[in-house]
Amino acid sequence: MDDEKIVSLFFSRDESAIEQTSLKYGKRLRNIAFGITEDALTAEECENDTYLEAWNTIPPQNPSTYFYPFLARIIRHISLDVCRKRSSLKRSAVLTELTAEMEACIPARDNASDQLEAKELGEAISRYLHSLSEEKQTIFMRRYWYLDSVDRIASTLGIGVSKVKMTLLRCRNELKTYLKKEGYIE
């Protein structure tokens, strides 16, 4: 079933919308949650919470043209919240490491007047990512969006760990240069 039909089921408050969403995207959503929580049961709970959140936000939102990214964003936030609540030291260390890696590229936005600029920054990062090869985009997104380990990325893509590490380093450096050129970093 296509996304527009599934979203229309949400709008008509038809509970089969959840079943159809699960059939189409359940495995992918659980993979996102598992990558963050590293626990199959917790990932399943996050998936169910995602369906509830979608049920509660559709309507008024109408994500028919971006349904999977809409769901992915929800499950990512739910999974990260679960990790924060659990105060998992191992996962906190990974999140701290990833945050430190990206802080070197992306300037922090602390006050309300910077929120519009933060949106523009997000668009600039998207433009940068679209300029990369498919492999580099995949490596970057798997690391910084899905929070996959370097080993897992290498295994999934069938490439060496050193290649993943070097690609990430180069992407971060290129992103920093790109953001300087765009005026986001001094």
Sine and cosine of phi, psi and omega as CSV:
sin_phi,cos_phi,sin_psi,cos_psi,sin_omega,cos_omega
0.00,0.00,0.68,-0.74,-0.02,-1.00
-0.98,0.19,0.27,-0.96,-0.11,-0.99
-0.87,0.49,-0.65,0.76,-0.01,-1.00
-0.87,0.49,-0.64,0.77,0.01,-1.00
-0.93,0.37,-0.64,0.77,0.01,-1.00
-0.90,0.43,-0.71,0.70,0.00,-1.00
-0.89,0.45,-0.60,0.80,0.04,-1.00
-0.90,0.43,-0.52,0.85,0.10,-1.00
-0.91,0.41,-0.63,0.78,0.08,-1.00
-0.88,0.47,-0.70,0.72,-0.01,-1.00
-0.89,0.45,-0.57,0.82,0.02,-1.00
-1.00,0.07,0.08,1.00,0.03,-1.00
0.87,0.49,0.57,0.82,0.04,-1.00
-1.00,0.04,0.87,-0.49,-0.07,-1.00
-0.90,0.44,-0.27,0.96,0.06,-1.00
-0.92,0.38,-0.22,0.98,0.06,-1.00
-0.86,0.51,-0.64,0.77,-0.01,-1.00
-0.93,0.37,-0.68,0.74,0.03,-1.00
-0.88,0.47,-0.70,0.71,0.00,-1.00
-0.91,0.41,-0.63,0.78,0.04,-1.00
-0.90,0.45,-0.69,0.73,0.01,-1.00
-0.89,0.46,-0.68,0.73,0.02,-1.00
-0.88,0.47,-0.66,0.75,-0.09,-1.00
-0.99,0.14,-0.65,0.76,-0.17,-0.99
-0.83,-0.56,-0.03,1.00,-0.09,-1.00
-0.80,0.60,-0.75,0.66,-0.04,-1.00
-0.89,0.45,-0.68,0.73,-0.01,-1.00
-0.91,0.42,-0.64,0.77,0.01,-1.00
-0.92,0.40,-0.69,0.73,0.04,-1.00
-0.88,0.48,-0.61,0.79,0.03,-1.00
-0.89,0.46,-0.65,0.76,0.06,-1.00
-0.88,0.48,-0.77,0.64,-0.03,-1.00
-0.89,0.45,-0.66,0.75,0.00,-1.00
-0.91,0.42,-0.63,0.78,0.03,-1.00
-0.87,0.49,-0.49,0.87,-0.01,-1.00
-1.00,0.00,-0.72,0.69,-0.11,-0.99
-1.00,0.01,-0.39,0.92,-0.05,-1.00
0.84,0.54,0.56,0.83,0.02,-1.00
-0.55,-0.84,0.84,-0.54,-0.09,-1.00
-0.89,0.45,-0.68,0.73,-0.01,-1.00
-0.92,0.40,-0.66,0.75,0.03,-1.00
-0.91,0.43,-0.63,0.78,0.03,-1.00
-0.88,0.47,-0.64,0.76,0.03,-1.00
-0.91,0.41,-0.65,0.76,0.06,-1.00
-0.89,0.46,-0.67,0.75,0.03,-1.00
-0.89,0.46,-0.63,0.77,0.04,-1.00
-0.88,0.48,-0.73,0.68,0.01,-1.00
-0.89,0.45,-0.64,0.77,0.05,-1.00
-0.90,0.44,-0.54,0.84,0.04,-1.00
-0.90,0.43,-0.68,0.73,0.03,-1.00
-0.89,0.45,-0.64,0.77,0.04,-1.00
-0.90,0.44,-0.71,0.71,0.02,-1.00
-0.89,0.46,-0.66,0.75,0.05,-1.00
-0.89,0.46,-0.68,0.73,0.02,-1.00
-0.86,0.50,-0.64,0.77,-0.04,-1.00
-0.98,0.19,-0.32,0.95,-0.05,-1.00
-0.95,-0.31,-0.19,0.98,0.09,-1.00
-0.93,-0.38,0.89,-0.45,-0.33,0.94
-0.92,0.38,0.18,-0.98,0.25,0.97
-1.00,0.07,-0.36,0.93,-0.01,-1.00
-0.93,0.36,0.50,-0.87,0.03,-1.00
-0.77,-0.64,1.00,0.08,-0.06,-1.00
-1.00,0.01,0.54,0.84,-0.10,-0.99
-0.89,0.46,-0.46,0.89,-0.01,-1.00
-1.00,-0.04,-0.11,0.99,0.01,-1.00
-0.56,-0.83,0.72,0.70,-0.14,-0.99
-0.90,0.45,-0.76,0.65,-0.01,-1.00
-0.89,0.45,-0.73,0.68,0.06,-1.00
-0.86,0.51,-0.57,0.82,0.06,-1.00
-0.86,0.51,-0.75,0.66,0.01,-1.00
-0.92,0.38,-0.65,0.76,-0.01,-1.00
-0.89,0.46,-0.64,0.77,0.03,-1.00
-0.90,0.44,-0.67,0.74,0.01,-1.00
-0.88,0.47,-0.78,0.63,-0.08,-1.00
-0.92,0.39,-0.54,0.84,0.04,-1.00
-0.90,0.45,-0.72,0.69,0.00,-1.00
-0.92,0.40,-0.66,0.75,0.03,-1.00
-0.88,0.47,-0.71,0.70,-0.01,-1.00
-0.90,0.44,-0.67,0.74,0.04,-1.00
-0.91,0.42,-0.62,0.78,0.06,-1.00
-0.89,0.46,-0.65,0.76,0.04,-1.00
-0.87,0.49,-0.69,0.72,0.01,-1.00
-0.89,0.45,-0.65,0.76,0.02,-1.00
-0.89,0.45,-0.67,0.74,-0.01,-1.00
-0.92,0.39,-0.59,0.81,0.02,-1.00
-0.97,0.26,-0.34,0.94,-0.07,-1.00
0.79,0.61,0.70,0.72,0.01,-1.00
-0.92,0.38,0.91,-0.41,-0.05,-1.00
-0.89,0.45,-0.64,0.77,-0.02,-1.00
-0.90,0.44,-0.75,0.66,-0.03,-1.00
-0.93,0.37,-0.60,0.80,0.04,-1.00
-0.87,0.49,-0.62,0.78,0.03,-1.00
-0.90,0.44,-0.65,0.76,0.03,-1.00
-0.90,0.43,-0.71,0.70,0.00,-1.00
-0.90,0.44,-0.63,0.78,0.04,-1.00
-0.90,0.44,-0.67,0.74,0.03,-1.00
-0.88,0.48,-0.72,0.69,-0.01,-1.00
-0.92,0.40,-0.63,0.78,0.03,-1.00
-0.89,0.46,-0.69,0.73,0.01,-1.00
-0.89,0.46,-0.64,0.77,0.02,-1.00
-0.87,0.49,-0.69,0.72,-0.08,-1.00
-0.99,0.17,-0.44,0.90,0.03,-1.00
-0.88,0.48,-0.48,0.88,0.03,-1.00
-0.93,0.36,-0.35,0.94,-0.04,-1.00
-0.97,-0.23,-0.62,0.79,-0.17,-0.98
-0.92,-0.38,0.82,-0.57,0.00,-1.00
-0.94,0.35,0.54,-0.84,0.03,-1.00
-0.97,0.23,0.58,-0.81,0.05,-1.00
-0.88,-0.48,0.93,-0.38,-0.15,-0.99
-0.96,-0.27,-0.44,0.90,-0.08,-1.00
-0.90,-0.43,0.23,-0.97,-0.11,-0.99
-0.89,0.46,-0.54,0.84,-0.02,-1.00
-0.92,0.40,-0.30,0.95,0.00,-1.00
-1.00,0.01,-0.03,1.00,-0.08,-1.00
-0.90,0.43,-0.63,0.78,0.05,-1.00
-0.90,0.43,-0.68,0.73,0.03,-1.00
-0.90,0.44,-0.54,0.84,0.04,-1.00
-0.90,0.45,-0.62,0.78,0.04,-1.00
-0.90,0.43,-0.69,0.73,0.04,-1.00
-0.90,0.44,-0.60,0.80,0.06,-1.00
-0.88,0.48,-0.69,0.72,0.05,-1.00
-0.86,0.52,-0.65,0.76,0.04,-1.00
-0.92,0.39,-0.61,0.79,0.04,-1.00
-0.91,0.42,-0.65,0.76,0.03,-1.00
-0.90,0.43,-0.64,0.77,0.05,-1.00
-0.88,0.47,-0.67,0.74,0.04,-1.00
-0.88,0.48,-0.68,0.74,0.03,-1.00
-0.87,0.49,-0.74,0.68,-0.02,-1.00
-0.88,0.48,-0.59,0.80,0.02,-1.00
-0.93,0.36,-0.33,0.94,0.01,-1.00
-0.99,0.14,-0.20,0.98,-0.03,-1.00
-0.99,0.12,0.34,-0.94,0.12,-0.99
-0.91,0.41,0.30,-0.95,-0.01,-1.00
-0.86,0.50,-0.65,0.76,0.00,-1.00
-0.89,0.45,-0.71,0.71,0.01,-1.00
-0.91,0.42,-0.65,0.76,0.06,-1.00
-0.86,0.51,-0.71,0.70,-0.03,-1.00
-0.88,0.47,-0.72,0.69,0.00,-1.00
-0.87,0.49,-0.74,0.67,-0.03,-1.00
-0.87,0.49,-0.76,0.65,-0.04,-1.00
-0.92,0.38,-0.64,0.77,0.00,-1.00
-0.90,0.44,-0.56,0.83,-0.01,-1.00
-0.98,0.19,-0.75,0.66,-0.17,-0.98
-0.99,-0.16,-0.27,0.96,0.08,-1.00
-0.97,-0.22,-0.78,0.62,-0.05,-1.00
-1.00,0.06,-0.16,0.99,0.04,-1.00
0.87,0.48,0.54,0.84,0.06,-1.00
-0.94,0.33,0.50,-0.87,0.09,-1.00
-0.96,0.28,0.34,-0.94,0.04,-1.00
-0.87,0.49,-0.67,0.75,0.02,-1.00
-0.87,0.49,-0.68,0.73,-0.02,-1.00
-0.92,0.39,-0.64,0.77,0.04,-1.00
-0.88,0.47,-0.73,0.68,0.00,-1.00
-0.86,0.51,-0.71,0.71,-0.01,-1.00
-0.90,0.43,-0.71,0.71,-0.03,-1.00
-0.89,0.46,-0.65,0.76,-0.06,-1.00
-1.00,-0.01,-0.14,0.99,0.01,-1.00
0.93,0.36,0.60,0.80,0.02,-1.00
-0.80,-0.60,0.15,-0.99,-0.02,-1.00
-0.97,0.23,0.47,-0.88,0.05,-1.00
-0.86,0.51,-0.66,0.75,-0.02,-1.00
-0.90,0.44,-0.58,0.82,0.04,-1.00
-0.91,0.42,-0.66,0.75,0.03,-1.00
-0.89,0.46,-0.74,0.68,-0.01,-1.00
-0.87,0.49,-0.70,0.71,-0.02,-1.00
-0.92,0.39,-0.64,0.77,0.03,-1.00
-0.89,0.46,-0.69,0.73,0.02,-1.00
-0.90,0.44,-0.69,0.72,0.02,-1.00
-0.87,0.49,-0.74,0.67,0.00,-1.00
-0.90,0.44,-0.65,0.76,0.02,-1.00
-0.89,0.46,-0.69,0.72,0.02,-1.00
-0.89,0.46,-0.70,0.72,0.02,-1.00
-0.90,0.44,-0.68,0.73,0.03,-1.00
-0.91,0.42,-0.64,0.77,0.02,-1.00
-0.89,0.45,-0.68,0.74,0.02,-1.00
-0.88,0.48,-0.70,0.71,0.04,-1.00
-0.89,0.46,-0.69,0.72,0.01,-1.00
-0.87,0.49,-0.71,0.71,-0.02,-1.00
-0.93,0.35,-0.51,0.86,0.11,-0.99
-0.91,0.42,-0.71,0.71,0.01,-1.00
-0.88,0.48,-0.60,0.80,0.00,-1.00
-0.98,0.18,-0.15,0.99,0.05,-1.00
1.00,-0.02,0.27,0.96,-0.01,-1.00
-1.00,0.00,-0.37,0.93,0.00,-1.00
-0.80,-0.60,0.66,-0.75,0.01,-1.00
-1.00,0.06,0.00,0.00,0.00,0.00
